[in-house]
């Protein structure tokens, strides 16, 4: 749980984070990870690409499926990229 404590502090400022758009490529609920083909992530200064993210709250993966368009908020911490919020989007 120590790894996620730093992310908890970020959660307080999550409302200020920009949303990025993506397509779900793979879901690993057991590992709490999701692969996304995403657009630009402005707060991470990251161009569009495909990559795997850790999910802060794995229950957010419930109801998502491969090929689905989503929007999400992400941060970097503890040596990984983390999705703080993810939801279906009508892109």
PyMOL Python script that loads the backbone (N, CA, C, O; Angstrom):
from pymol import cmd

cmd.read_pdbstr("""\
ATOM      1  N   UNK A   1       0.815  -1.200   0.000  1.00  0.00           N
ATOM      2  CA  UNK A   1       0.000   0.000   0.000  1.00  0.00           C
ATOM      3  C   UNK A   1       0.855   1.259   0.000  1.00  0.00           C
ATOM      4  O   UNK A   1       0.382   2.328  -0.384  1.00  0.00           O
ATOM      5  N   UNK A   2       2.099   1.144   0.424  1.00  0.00           N
ATOM      6  CA  UNK A   2       2.966   2.312   0.487  1.00  0.00           C
ATOM      7  C   UNK A   2       3.129   2.954  -0.882  1.00  0.00           C
ATOM      8  O   UNK A   2       3.215   4.177  -0.981  1.00  0.00           O
ATOM      9  N   UNK A   3       3.171   2.149  -1.941  1.00  0.00           N
ATOM     10  CA  UNK A   3       3.332   2.704  -3.273  1.00  0.00           C
ATOM     11  C   UNK A   3       2.169   3.610  -3.647  1.00  0.00           C
ATOM     12  O   UNK A   3       2.360   4.607  -4.344  1.00  0.00           O
ATOM     13  N   UNK A   4       1.007   3.287  -3.208  1.00  0.00           N
ATOM     14  CA  UNK A   4      -0.164   4.048  -3.611  1.00  0.00           C
ATOM     15  C   UNK A   4      -0.401   5.285  -2.747  1.00  0.00           C
ATOM     16  O   UNK A   4      -1.230   6.122  -3.102  1.00  0.00           O
ATOM     17  N   UNK A   5       0.301   5.424  -1.625  1.00  0.00           N
ATOM     18  CA  UNK A   5       0.099   6.589  -0.774  1.00  0.00           C
ATOM     19  C   UNK A   5       0.436   7.873  -1.515  1.00  0.00           C
ATOM     20  O   UNK A   5      -0.298   8.855  -1.403  1.00  0.00           O
ATOM     21  N   UNK A   6       1.529   7.887  -2.270  1.00  0.00           N
ATOM     22  CA  UNK A   6       1.893   9.064  -3.046  1.00  0.00           C
ATOM     23  C   UNK A   6       0.835   9.404  -4.077  1.00  0.00           C
ATOM     24  O   UNK A   6       0.587  10.578  -4.353  1.00  0.00           O
ATOM     25  N   UNK A   7       0.217   8.399  -4.640  1.00  0.00           N
ATOM     26  CA  UNK A   7      -0.832   8.627  -5.613  1.00  0.00           C
ATOM     27  C   UNK A   7      -2.083   9.160  -4.946  1.00  0.00           C
ATOM     28  O   UNK A   7      -2.835   9.911  -5.567  1.00  0.00           O
ATOM     29  N   UNK A   8      -2.324   8.794  -3.707  1.00  0.00           N
ATOM     30  CA  UNK A   8      -3.496   9.286  -2.999  1.00  0.00           C
ATOM     31  C   UNK A   8      -3.438  10.811  -2.889  1.00  0.00           C
ATOM     32  O   UNK A   8      -4.459  11.485  -3.025  1.00  0.00           O
ATOM     33  N   UNK A   9      -2.254  11.346  -2.644  1.00  0.00           N
ATOM     34  CA  UNK A   9      -2.114  12.802  -2.561  1.00  0.00           C
ATOM     35  C   UNK A   9      -2.452  13.442  -3.904  1.00  0.00           C
ATOM     36  O   UNK A   9      -3.042  14.522  -3.940  1.00  0.00           O
ATOM     37  N   UNK A  10      -2.089  12.792  -5.002  1.00  0.00           N
ATOM     38  CA  UNK A  10      -2.407  13.306  -6.325  1.00  0.00           C
ATOM     39  C   UNK A  10      -3.910  13.311  -6.534  1.00  0.00           C
ATOM     40  O   UNK A  10      -4.439  14.211  -7.186  1.00  0.00           O
ATOM     41  N   UNK A  11      -4.603  12.324  -5.994  1.00  0.00           N
ATOM     42  CA  UNK A  11      -6.052  12.236  -6.143  1.00  0.00           C
ATOM     43  C   UNK A  11      -6.752  13.501  -5.690  1.00  0.00           C
ATOM     44  O   UNK A  11      -7.785  13.871  -6.247  1.00  0.00           O
ATOM     45  N   UNK A  12      -6.202  14.173  -4.679  1.00  0.00           N
ATOM     46  CA  UNK A  12      -6.805  15.403  -4.192  1.00  0.00           C
ATOM     47  C   UNK A  12      -6.841  16.473  -5.276  1.00  0.00           C
ATOM     48  O   UNK A  12      -7.720  17.335  -5.271  1.00  0.00           O
ATOM     49  N   UNK A  13      -5.889  16.420  -6.208  1.00  0.00           N
ATOM     50  CA  UNK A  13      -5.811  17.391  -7.289  1.00  0.00           C
ATOM     51  C   UNK A  13      -6.301  16.817  -8.617  1.00  0.00           C
ATOM     52  O   UNK A  13      -6.093  17.426  -9.666  1.00  0.00           O
ATOM     53  N   UNK A  14      -6.940  15.670  -8.585  1.00  0.00           N
ATOM     54  CA  UNK A  14      -7.362  15.004  -9.814  1.00  0.00           C
ATOM     55  C   UNK A  14      -8.316  15.853 -10.636  1.00  0.00           C
ATOM     56  O   UNK A  14      -8.322  15.762 -11.864  1.00  0.00           O
ATOM     57  N   UNK A  15      -9.116  16.673  -9.983  1.00  0.00           N
ATOM     58  CA  UNK A  15     -10.050  17.517 -10.724  1.00  0.00           C
ATOM     59  C   UNK A  15      -9.310  18.469 -11.654  1.00  0.00           C
ATOM     60  O   UNK A  15      -9.866  18.886 -12.670  1.00  0.00           O
ATOM     61  N   UNK A  16      -8.083  18.819 -11.334  1.00  0.00           N
ATOM     62  CA  UNK A  16      -7.299  19.743 -12.148  1.00  0.00           C
ATOM     63  C   UNK A  16      -6.567  19.042 -13.296  1.00  0.00           C
ATOM     64  O   UNK A  16      -6.069  19.709 -14.203  1.00  0.00           O
ATOM     65  N   UNK A  17      -6.495  17.716 -13.270  1.00  0.00           N
ATOM     66  CA  UNK A  17      -5.788  16.983 -14.322  1.00  0.00           C
ATOM     67  C   UNK A  17      -6.586  16.999 -15.621  1.00  0.00           C
ATOM     68  O   UNK A  17      -7.812  16.898 -15.596  1.00  0.00           O
ATOM     69  N   UNK A  18      -5.891  17.125 -16.765  1.00  0.00           N
ATOM     70  CA  UNK A  18      -6.598  17.058 -18.039  1.00  0.00           C
ATOM     71  C   UNK A  18      -7.012  15.623 -18.352  1.00  0.00           C
ATOM     72  O   UNK A  18      -6.397  14.668 -17.879  1.00  0.00           O
ATOM     73  N   UNK A  19      -8.055  15.491 -19.150  1.00  0.00           N
ATOM     74  CA  UNK A  19      -8.509  14.184 -19.621  1.00  0.00           C
ATOM     75  C   UNK A  19      -7.830  13.884 -20.946  1.00  0.00           C
ATOM     76  O   UNK A  19      -7.661  14.778 -21.775  1.00  0.00           O
ATOM     77  N   UNK A  20      -7.445  12.651 -21.148  1.00  0.00           N
ATOM     78  CA  UNK A  20      -6.902  12.180 -22.419  1.00  0.00           C
ATOM     79  C   UNK A  20      -7.882  11.161 -22.989  1.00  0.00           C
ATOM     80  O   UNK A  20      -8.659  10.555 -22.252  1.00  0.00           O
ATOM     81  N   UNK A  21      -7.839  10.979 -24.298  1.00  0.00           N
ATOM     82  CA  UNK A  21      -8.712  10.004 -24.941  1.00  0.00           C
ATOM     83  C   UNK A  21      -7.905   8.786 -25.356  1.00  0.00           C
ATOM     84  O   UNK A  21      -6.698   8.871 -25.584  1.00  0.00           O
ATOM     85  N   UNK A  22      -8.592   7.647 -25.450  1.00  0.00           N
ATOM     86  CA  UNK A  22      -7.888   6.408 -25.786  1.00  0.00           C
ATOM     87  C   UNK A  22      -8.857   5.351 -26.275  1.00  0.00           C
ATOM     88  O   UNK A  22     -10.077   5.491 -26.189  1.00  0.00           O
ATOM     89  N   UNK A  23      -8.258   4.281 -26.794  1.00  0.00           N
ATOM     90  CA  UNK A  23      -8.987   3.058 -27.121  1.00  0.00           C
ATOM     91  C   UNK A  23      -8.381   1.943 -26.276  1.00  0.00           C
ATOM     92  O   UNK A  23      -7.159   1.811 -26.197  1.00  0.00           O
ATOM     93  N   UNK A  24      -9.229   1.150 -25.652  1.00  0.00           N
ATOM     94  CA  UNK A  24      -8.761   0.040 -24.821  1.00  0.00           C
ATOM     95  C   UNK A  24      -8.239  -1.063 -25.735  1.00  0.00           C
ATOM     96  O   UNK A  24      -8.937  -1.512 -26.645  1.00  0.00           O
ATOM     97  N   UNK A  25      -6.994  -1.499 -25.481  1.00  0.00           N
ATOM     98  CA  UNK A  25      -6.372  -2.559 -26.274  1.00  0.00           C
ATOM     99  C   UNK A  25      -6.313  -3.892 -25.543  1.00  0.00           C
ATOM    100  O   UNK A  25      -6.411  -4.950 -26.166  1.00  0.00           O
ATOM    101  N   UNK A  26      -6.151  -3.845 -24.209  1.00  0.00           N
ATOM    102  CA  UNK A  26      -6.072  -5.074 -23.410  1.00  0.00           C
ATOM    103  C   UNK A  26      -6.403  -4.725 -21.970  1.00  0.00           C
ATOM    104  O   UNK A  26      -6.059  -3.644 -21.492  1.00  0.00           O
ATOM    105  N   UNK A  27      -7.073  -5.642 -21.277  1.00  0.00           N
ATOM    106  CA  UNK A  27      -7.428  -5.455 -19.869  1.00  0.00           C
ATOM    107  C   UNK A  27      -6.911  -6.645 -19.085  1.00  0.00           C
ATOM    108  O   UNK A  27      -7.170  -7.792 -19.448  1.00  0.00           O
ATOM    109  N   UNK A  28      -6.182  -6.381 -18.014  1.00  0.00           N
ATOM    110  CA  UNK A  28      -5.694  -7.425 -17.107  1.00  0.00           C
ATOM    111  C   UNK A  28      -6.180  -7.076 -15.708  1.00  0.00           C
ATOM    112  O   UNK A  28      -5.479  -6.420 -14.937  1.00  0.00           O
ATOM    113  N   UNK A  29      -7.397  -7.528 -15.392  1.00  0.00           N
ATOM    114  CA  UNK A  29      -7.998  -7.199 -14.096  1.00  0.00           C
ATOM    115  C   UNK A  29      -7.188  -7.767 -12.936  1.00  0.00           C
ATOM    116  O   UNK A  29      -7.045  -7.114 -11.902  1.00  0.00           O
ATOM    117  N   UNK A  30      -6.660  -8.974 -13.099  1.00  0.00           N
ATOM    118  CA  UNK A  30      -5.905  -9.610 -12.011  1.00  0.00           C
ATOM    119  C   UNK A  30      -4.675  -8.798 -11.634  1.00  0.00           C
ATOM    120  O   UNK A  30      -4.327  -8.707 -10.457  1.00  0.00           O
ATOM    121  N   UNK A  31      -4.014  -8.210 -12.624  1.00  0.00           N
ATOM    122  CA  UNK A  31      -2.805  -7.417 -12.374  1.00  0.00           C
ATOM    123  C   UNK A  31      -3.114  -5.940 -12.154  1.00  0.00           C
ATOM    124  O   UNK A  31      -2.232  -5.173 -11.767  1.00  0.00           O
ATOM    125  N   UNK A  32      -4.370  -5.534 -12.399  1.00  0.00           N
ATOM    126  CA  UNK A  32      -4.727  -4.128 -12.247  1.00  0.00           C
ATOM    127  C   UNK A  32      -4.072  -3.247 -13.294  1.00  0.00           C
ATOM    128  O   UNK A  32      -3.579  -2.160 -12.991  1.00  0.00           O
ATOM    129  N   UNK A  33      -4.073  -3.739 -14.560  1.00  0.00           N
ATOM    130  CA  UNK A  33      -3.433  -3.005 -15.649  1.00  0.00           C
ATOM    131  C   UNK A  33      -4.359  -2.922 -16.855  1.00  0.00           C
ATOM    132  O   UNK A  33      -5.233  -3.766 -17.054  1.00  0.00           O
ATOM    133  N   UNK A  34      -4.141  -1.881 -17.650  1.00  0.00           N
ATOM    134  CA  UNK A  34      -4.893  -1.718 -18.886  1.00  0.00           C
ATOM    135  C   UNK A  34      -3.947  -1.169 -19.952  1.00  0.00           C
ATOM    136  O   UNK A  34      -3.165  -0.254 -19.689  1.00  0.00           O
ATOM    137  N   UNK A  35      -4.025  -1.736 -21.155  1.00  0.00           N
ATOM    138  CA  UNK A  35      -3.250  -1.236 -22.292  1.00  0.00           C
ATOM    139  C   UNK A  35      -4.152  -0.300 -23.086  1.00  0.00           C
ATOM    140  O   UNK A  35      -5.275  -0.652 -23.447  1.00  0.00           O
ATOM    141  N   UNK A  36      -3.637   0.900 -23.351  1.00  0.00           N
ATOM    142  CA  UNK A  36      -4.413   1.911 -24.056  1.00  0.00           C
ATOM    143  C   UNK A  36      -3.638   2.436 -25.257  1.00  0.00           C
ATOM    144  O   UNK A  36      -2.424   2.629 -25.183  1.00  0.00           O
ATOM    145  N   UNK A  37      -4.336   2.666 -26.358  1.00  0.00           N
ATOM    146  CA  UNK A  37      -3.806   3.425 -27.484  1.00  0.00           C
ATOM    147  C   UNK A  37      -4.365   4.825 -27.283  1.00  0.00           C
ATOM    148  O   UNK A  37      -5.535   5.088 -27.564  1.00  0.00           O
ATOM    149  N   UNK A  38      -3.507   5.724 -26.790  1.00  0.00           N
ATOM    150  CA  UNK A  38      -4.013   7.018 -26.328  1.00  0.00           C
ATOM    151  C   UNK A  38      -3.533   8.187 -27.173  1.00  0.00           C
ATOM    152  O   UNK A  38      -2.549   8.098 -27.907  1.00  0.00           O
ATOM    153  N   UNK A  39      -4.265   9.282 -27.041  1.00  0.00           N
ATOM    154  CA  UNK A  39      -3.862  10.552 -27.625  1.00  0.00           C
ATOM    155  C   UNK A  39      -2.870  11.226 -26.690  1.00  0.00           C
ATOM    156  O   UNK A  39      -2.370  10.603 -25.754  1.00  0.00           O
ATOM    157  N   UNK A  40      -2.591  12.482 -26.941  1.00  0.00           N
ATOM    158  CA  UNK A  40      -1.650  13.242 -26.120  1.00  0.00           C
ATOM    159  C   UNK A  40      -2.119  13.284 -24.661  1.00  0.00           C
ATOM    160  O   UNK A  40      -3.303  13.467 -24.379  1.00  0.00           O
ATOM    161  N   UNK A  41      -1.164  13.109 -23.746  1.00  0.00           N
ATOM    162  CA  UNK A  41      -1.436  13.264 -22.314  1.00  0.00           C
ATOM    163  C   UNK A  41      -0.667  14.518 -21.896  1.00  0.00           C
ATOM    164  O   UNK A  41       0.538  14.464 -21.648  1.00  0.00           O
ATOM    165  N   UNK A  42      -1.369  15.635 -21.820  1.00  0.00           N
ATOM    166  CA  UNK A  42      -0.731  16.942 -21.650  1.00  0.00           C
ATOM    167  C   UNK A  42       0.046  17.067 -20.347  1.00  0.00           C
ATOM    168  O   UNK A  42       1.152  17.606 -20.347  1.00  0.00           O
ATOM    169  N   UNK A  43      -0.498  16.588 -19.247  1.00  0.00           N
ATOM    170  CA  UNK A  43       0.196  16.764 -17.968  1.00  0.00           C
ATOM    171  C   UNK A  43       1.457  15.910 -17.864  1.00  0.00           C
ATOM    172  O   UNK A  43       2.308  16.176 -17.015  1.00  0.00           O
ATOM    173  N   UNK A  44       1.593  14.892 -18.710  1.00  0.00           N
ATOM    174  CA  UNK A  44       2.796  14.059 -18.718  1.00  0.00           C
ATOM    175  C   UNK A  44       3.715  14.421 -19.879  1.00  0.00           C
ATOM    176  O   UNK A  44       4.771  13.810 -20.046  1.00  0.00           O
ATOM    177  N   UNK A  45       3.321  15.414 -20.688  1.00  0.00           N
ATOM    178  CA  UNK A  45       4.075  15.812 -21.873  1.00  0.00           C
ATOM    179  C   UNK A  45       4.367  14.587 -22.741  1.00  0.00           C
ATOM    180  O   UNK A  45       5.490  14.382 -23.201  1.00  0.00           O
ATOM    181  N   UNK A  46       3.323  13.779 -22.953  1.00  0.00           N
ATOM    182  CA  UNK A  46       3.466  12.508 -23.661  1.00  0.00           C
ATOM    183  C   UNK A  46       2.683  12.545 -24.982  1.00  0.00           C
ATOM    184  O   UNK A  46       1.495  12.865 -24.993  1.00  0.00           O
ATOM    185  N   UNK A  47       3.353  12.216 -26.091  1.00  0.00           N
ATOM    186  CA  UNK A  47       2.657  12.178 -27.380  1.00  0.00           C
ATOM    187  C   UNK A  47       1.775  10.933 -27.486  1.00  0.00           C
ATOM    188  O   UNK A  47       1.867  10.036 -26.649  1.00  0.00           O
ATOM    189  N   UNK A  48       0.929  10.877 -28.500  1.00  0.00           N
ATOM    190  CA  UNK A  48       0.095   9.688 -28.712  1.00  0.00           C
ATOM    191  C   UNK A  48       0.946   8.436 -28.885  1.00  0.00           C
ATOM    192  O   UNK A  48       1.982   8.465 -29.549  1.00  0.00           O
ATOM    193  N   UNK A  49       0.501   7.344 -28.286  1.00  0.00           N
ATOM    194  CA  UNK A  49       1.176   6.046 -28.402  1.00  0.00           C
ATOM    195  C   UNK A  49       0.309   4.977 -27.758  1.00  0.00           C
ATOM    196  O   UNK A  49      -0.775   5.267 -27.251  1.00  0.00           O
ATOM    197  N   UNK A  50       0.789   3.747 -27.780  1.00  0.00           N
ATOM    198  CA  UNK A  50       0.143   2.638 -27.076  1.00  0.00           C
ATOM    199  C   UNK A  50       1.036   2.231 -25.919  1.00  0.00           C
ATOM    200  O   UNK A  50       2.249   2.102 -26.083  1.00  0.00           O
ATOM    201  N   UNK A  51       0.448   2.028 -24.755  1.00  0.00           N
ATOM    202  CA  UNK A  51       1.228   1.617 -23.591  1.00  0.00           C
ATOM    203  C   UNK A  51       0.327   1.042 -22.510  1.00  0.00           C
ATOM    204  O   UNK A  51      -0.898   1.153 -22.573  1.00  0.00           O
ATOM    205  N   UNK A  52       0.957   0.426 -21.520  1.00  0.00           N
ATOM    206  CA  UNK A  52       0.246  -0.194 -20.406  1.00  0.00           C
ATOM    207  C   UNK A  52       0.309   0.730 -19.198  1.00  0.00           C
ATOM    208  O   UNK A  52       1.357   1.294 -18.883  1.00  0.00           O
ATOM    209  N   UNK A  53      -0.830   0.875 -18.529  1.00  0.00           N
ATOM    210  CA  UNK A  53      -0.951   1.681 -17.325  1.00  0.00           C
ATOM    211  C   UNK A  53      -1.374   0.817 -16.157  1.00  0.00           C
ATOM    212  O   UNK A  53      -2.127  -0.142 -16.329  1.00  0.00           O
ATOM    213  N   UNK A  54      -0.899   1.146 -14.977  1.00  0.00           N
ATOM    214  CA  UNK A  54      -1.426   0.585 -13.741  1.00  0.00           C
ATOM    215  C   UNK A  54      -2.746   1.307 -13.469  1.00  0.00           C
ATOM    216  O   UNK A  54      -2.922   2.454 -13.879  1.00  0.00           O
ATOM    217  N   UNK A  55      -3.664   0.645 -12.786  1.00  0.00           N
ATOM    218  CA  UNK A  55      -4.936   1.260 -12.425  1.00  0.00           C
ATOM    219  C   UNK A  55      -4.958   1.466 -10.919  1.00  0.00           C
ATOM    220  O   UNK A  55      -4.795   0.513 -10.157  1.00  0.00           O
ATOM    221  N   UNK A  56      -5.158   2.710 -10.485  1.00  0.00           N
ATOM    222  CA  UNK A  56      -5.177   2.973  -9.051  1.00  0.00           C
ATOM    223  C   UNK A  56      -6.322   2.221  -8.383  1.00  0.00           C
ATOM    224  O   UNK A  56      -6.154   1.668  -7.296  1.00  0.00           O
ATOM    225  N   UNK A  57      -7.486   2.200  -9.029  1.00  0.00           N
ATOM    226  CA  UNK A  57      -8.646   1.516  -8.485  1.00  0.00           C
ATOM    227  C   UNK A  57      -9.107   0.477  -9.518  1.00  0.00           C
ATOM    228  O   UNK A  57      -9.864   0.811 -10.430  1.00  0.00           O
ATOM    229  N   UNK A  58      -8.656  -0.785  -9.382  1.00  0.00           N
ATOM    230  CA  UNK A  58      -8.979  -1.807 -10.391  1.00  0.00           C
ATOM    231  C   UNK A  58     -10.472  -2.006 -10.652  1.00  0.00           C
ATOM    232  O   UNK A  58     -10.836  -2.510 -11.715  1.00  0.00           O
ATOM    233  N   UNK A  59     -11.339  -1.631  -9.728  1.00  0.00           N
ATOM    234  CA  UNK A  59     -12.777  -1.779  -9.974  1.00  0.00           C
ATOM    235  C   UNK A  59     -13.232  -0.883 -11.128  1.00  0.00           C
ATOM    236  O   UNK A  59     -14.309  -1.092 -11.685  1.00  0.00           O
ATOM    237  N   UNK A  60     -12.413   0.119 -11.490  1.00  0.00           N
ATOM    238  CA  UNK A  60     -12.753   0.974 -12.627  1.00  0.00           C
ATOM    239  C   UNK A  60     -12.688   0.217 -13.952  1.00  0.00           C
ATOM    240  O   UNK A  60     -13.206   0.689 -14.965  1.00  0.00           O
ATOM    241  N   UNK A  61     -12.055  -0.954 -13.946  1.00  0.00           N
ATOM    242  CA  UNK A  61     -11.977  -1.763 -15.164  1.00  0.00           C
ATOM    243  C   UNK A  61     -13.280  -2.502 -15.432  1.00  0.00           C
ATOM    244  O   UNK A  61     -13.519  -2.943 -16.556  1.00  0.00           O
ATOM    245  N   UNK A  62     -14.123  -2.643 -14.417  1.00  0.00           N
ATOM    246  CA  UNK A  62     -15.416  -3.318 -14.582  1.00  0.00           C
ATOM    247  C   UNK A  62     -16.240  -2.572 -15.627  1.00  0.00           C
ATOM    248  O   UNK A  62     -16.387  -1.352 -15.555  1.00  0.00           O
ATOM    249  N   UNK A  63     -16.763  -3.291 -16.573  1.00  0.00           N
ATOM    250  CA  UNK A  63     -17.606  -2.685 -17.597  1.00  0.00           C
ATOM    251  C   UNK A  63     -16.836  -2.206 -18.823  1.00  0.00           C
ATOM    252  O   UNK A  63     -17.448  -1.869 -19.837  1.00  0.00           O
ATOM    253  N   UNK A  64     -15.508  -2.169 -18.750  1.00  0.00           N
ATOM    254  CA  UNK A  64     -14.727  -1.796 -19.930  1.00  0.00           C
ATOM    255  C   UNK A  64     -14.472  -3.025 -20.783  1.00  0.00           C
ATOM    256  O   UNK A  64     -14.432  -4.143 -20.269  1.00  0.00           O
ATOM    257  N   UNK A  65     -14.298  -2.827 -22.084  1.00  0.00           N
ATOM    258  CA  UNK A  65     -13.980  -3.941 -22.968  1.00  0.00           C
ATOM    259  C   UNK A  65     -13.006  -3.487 -24.056  1.00  0.00           C
ATOM    260  O   UNK A  65     -12.901  -2.297 -24.356  1.00  0.00           O
ATOM    261  N   UNK A  66     -12.312  -4.437 -24.629  1.00  0.00           N
ATOM    262  CA  UNK A  66     -11.337  -4.166 -25.686  1.00  0.00           C
ATOM    263  C   UNK A  66     -12.051  -3.510 -26.865  1.00  0.00           C
ATOM    264  O   UNK A  66     -13.127  -3.943 -27.277  1.00  0.00           O
ATOM    265  N   UNK A  67     -11.433  -2.460 -27.397  1.00  0.00           N
ATOM    266  CA  UNK A  67     -11.998  -1.724 -28.525  1.00  0.00           C
ATOM    267  C   UNK A  67     -12.834  -0.530 -28.106  1.00  0.00           C
ATOM    268  O   UNK A  67     -13.203   0.291 -28.947  1.00  0.00           O
ATOM    269  N   UNK A  68     -13.136  -0.420 -26.837  1.00  0.00           N
ATOM    270  CA  UNK A  68     -13.973   0.665 -26.326  1.00  0.00           C
ATOM    271  C   UNK A  68     -13.196   1.984 -26.300  1.00  0.00           C
ATOM    272  O   UNK A  68     -12.008   2.010 -25.980  1.00  0.00           O
ATOM    273  N   UNK A  69     -13.879   3.070 -26.638  1.00  0.00           N
ATOM    274  CA  UNK A  69     -13.311   4.413 -26.545  1.00  0.00           C
ATOM    275  C   UNK A  69     -13.524   4.902 -25.114  1.00  0.00           C
ATOM    276  O   UNK A  69     -14.615   4.778 -24.558  1.00  0.00           O
ATOM    277  N   UNK A  70     -12.463   5.462 -24.527  1.00  0.00           N
ATOM    278  CA  UNK A  70     -12.521   5.936 -23.149  1.00  0.00           C
ATOM    279  C   UNK A  70     -11.839   7.298 -23.042  1.00  0.00           C
ATOM    280  O   UNK A  70     -11.147   7.746 -23.957  1.00  0.00           O
ATOM    281  N   UNK A  71     -12.057   7.933 -21.909  1.00  0.00           N
ATOM    282  CA  UNK A  71     -11.265   9.093 -21.527  1.00  0.00           C
ATOM    283  C   UNK A  71     -10.707   8.780 -20.151  1.00  0.00           C
ATOM    284  O   UNK A  71     -11.325   8.058 -19.369  1.00  0.00           O
ATOM    285  N   UNK A  72      -9.523   9.331 -19.858  1.00  0.00           N
ATOM    286  CA  UNK A  72      -8.861   8.973 -18.605  1.00  0.00           C
ATOM    287  C   UNK A  72      -7.949  10.087 -18.131  1.00  0.00           C
ATOM    288  O   UNK A  72      -7.578  10.982 -18.890  1.00  0.00           O
ATOM    289  N   UNK A  73      -7.597  10.008 -16.854  1.00  0.00           N
ATOM    290  CA  UNK A  73      -6.621  10.904 -16.243  1.00  0.00           C
ATOM    291  C   UNK A  73      -5.470  10.041 -15.756  1.00  0.00           C
ATOM    292  O   UNK A  73      -5.688   8.997 -15.142  1.00  0.00           O
ATOM    293  N   UNK A  74      -4.240  10.476 -16.029  1.00  0.00           N
ATOM    294  CA  UNK A  74      -3.072   9.673 -15.676  1.00  0.00           C
ATOM    295  C   UNK A  74      -1.996  10.528 -15.018  1.00  0.00           C
ATOM    296  O   UNK A  74      -1.893  11.734 -15.244  1.00  0.00           O
ATOM    297  N   UNK A  75      -1.203   9.854 -14.198  1.00  0.00           N
ATOM    298  CA  UNK A  75      -0.045  10.478 -13.551  1.00  0.00           C
ATOM    299  C   UNK A  75       1.117   9.489 -13.591  1.00  0.00           C
ATOM    300  O   UNK A  75       0.943   8.308 -13.890  1.00  0.00           O
ATOM    301  N   UNK A  76       2.298  10.003 -13.282  1.00  0.00           N
ATOM    302  CA  UNK A  76       3.476   9.148 -13.172  1.00  0.00           C
ATOM    303  C   UNK A  76       3.913   9.158 -11.718  1.00  0.00           C
ATOM    304  O   UNK A  76       3.957  10.210 -11.082  1.00  0.00           O
ATOM    305  N   UNK A  77       4.238   7.968 -11.188  1.00  0.00           N
ATOM    306  CA  UNK A  77       4.715   7.879  -9.813  1.00  0.00           C
ATOM    307  C   UNK A  77       5.161   6.472  -9.492  1.00  0.00           C
ATOM    308  O   UNK A  77       4.675   5.516 -10.095  1.00  0.00           O
ATOM    309  N   UNK A  78       6.068   6.330  -8.562  1.00  0.00           N
ATOM    310  CA  UNK A  78       6.601   5.048  -8.130  1.00  0.00           C
ATOM    311  C   UNK A  78       7.073   4.198  -9.307  1.00  0.00           C
ATOM    312  O   UNK A  78       6.887   2.982  -9.318  1.00  0.00           O
ATOM    313  N   UNK A  79       7.680   4.845 -10.293  1.00  0.00           N
ATOM    314  CA  UNK A  79       8.263   4.131 -11.417  1.00  0.00           C
ATOM    315  C   UNK A  79       7.271   3.573 -12.420  1.00  0.00           C
ATOM    316  O   UNK A  79       7.623   2.700 -13.213  1.00  0.00           O
ATOM    317  N   UNK A  80       6.037   4.060 -12.402  1.00  0.00           N
ATOM    318  CA  UNK A  80       5.025   3.560 -13.331  1.00  0.00           C
ATOM    319  C   UNK A  80       4.084   4.696 -13.728  1.00  0.00           C
ATOM    320  O   UNK A  80       4.087   5.770 -13.127  1.00  0.00           O
ATOM    321  N   UNK A  81       3.291   4.432 -14.743  1.00  0.00           N
ATOM    322  CA  UNK A  81       2.232   5.354 -15.141  1.00  0.00           C
ATOM    323  C   UNK A  81       0.923   4.785 -14.599  1.00  0.00           C
ATOM    324  O   UNK A  81       0.644   3.595 -14.744  1.00  0.00           O
ATOM    325  N   UNK A  82       0.128   5.648 -13.975  1.00  0.00           N
ATOM    326  CA  UNK A  82      -1.093   5.237 -13.282  1.00  0.00           C
ATOM    327  C   UNK A  82      -2.309   5.944 -13.854  1.00  0.00           C
ATOM    328  O   UNK A  82      -2.266   7.150 -14.097  1.00  0.00           O
ATOM    329  N   UNK A  83      -3.382   5.217 -14.070  1.00  0.00           N
ATOM    330  CA  UNK A  83      -4.670   5.800 -14.414  1.00  0.00           C
ATOM    331  C   UNK A  83      -5.404   6.051 -13.098  1.00  0.00           C
ATOM    332  O   UNK A  83      -5.632   5.133 -12.310  1.00  0.00           O
ATOM    333  N   UNK A  84      -5.767   7.307 -12.880  1.00  0.00           N
ATOM    334  CA  UNK A  84      -6.517   7.647 -11.674  1.00  0.00           C
ATOM    335  C   UNK A  84      -8.016   7.489 -11.899  1.00  0.00           C
ATOM    336  O   UNK A  84      -8.738   7.005 -11.028  1.00  0.00           O
ATOM    337  N   UNK A  85      -8.475   7.906 -13.085  1.00  0.00           N
ATOM    338  CA  UNK A  85      -9.888   7.788 -13.440  1.00  0.00           C
ATOM    339  C   UNK A  85      -9.964   7.362 -14.892  1.00  0.00           C
ATOM    340  O   UNK A  85      -9.164   7.797 -15.720  1.00  0.00           O
ATOM    341  N   UNK A  86     -10.933   6.506 -15.198  1.00  0.00           N
ATOM    342  CA  UNK A  86     -11.168   6.072 -16.573  1.00  0.00           C
ATOM    343  C   UNK A  86     -12.658   5.844 -16.730  1.00  0.00           C
ATOM    344  O   UNK A  86     -13.309   5.284 -15.848  1.00  0.00           O
ATOM    345  N   UNK A  87     -13.191   6.282 -17.857  1.00  0.00           N
ATOM    346  CA  UNK A  87     -14.627   6.116 -18.106  1.00  0.00           C
ATOM    347  C   UNK A  87     -14.895   6.028 -19.596  1.00  0.00           C
ATOM    348  O   UNK A  87     -14.123   6.528 -20.414  1.00  0.00           O
ATOM    349  N   UNK A  88     -15.999   5.385 -19.933  1.00  0.00           N
ATOM    350  CA  UNK A  88     -16.401   5.258 -21.327  1.00  0.00           C
ATOM    351  C   UNK A  88     -16.627   6.639 -21.913  1.00  0.00           C
ATOM    352  O   UNK A  88     -17.059   7.563 -21.224  1.00  0.00           O
ATOM    353  N   UNK A  89     -16.330   6.762 -23.184  1.00  0.00           N
ATOM    354  CA  UNK A  89     -16.451   8.051 -23.868  1.00  0.00           C
ATOM    355  C   UNK A  89     -17.135   7.849 -25.201  1.00  0.00           C
ATOM    356  O   UNK A  89     -17.023   6.787 -25.813  1.00  0.00           O
ATOM    357  N   UNK A  90     -17.843   8.866 -25.647  1.00  0.00           N
ATOM    358  CA  UNK A  90     -18.482   8.820 -26.958  1.00  0.00           C
ATOM    359  C   UNK A  90     -17.622   9.610 -27.933  1.00  0.00           C
ATOM    360  O   UNK A  90     -17.957  10.737 -28.298  1.00  0.00           O
ATOM    361  N   UNK A  91     -16.504   9.006 -28.356  1.00  0.00           N
ATOM    362  CA  UNK A  91     -15.583   9.690 -29.279  1.00  0.00           C
ATOM    363  C   UNK A  91     -16.092   9.632 -30.689  1.00  0.00           C
ATOM    364  O   UNK A  91     -15.448  10.154 -31.600  1.00  0.00           O
TER     365      UNK A  91
END
""", "prot")
cmd.dss("prot")
cmd.show_as("cartoon", "prot")
cmd.util.cbc("prot")
cmd.orient("prot")
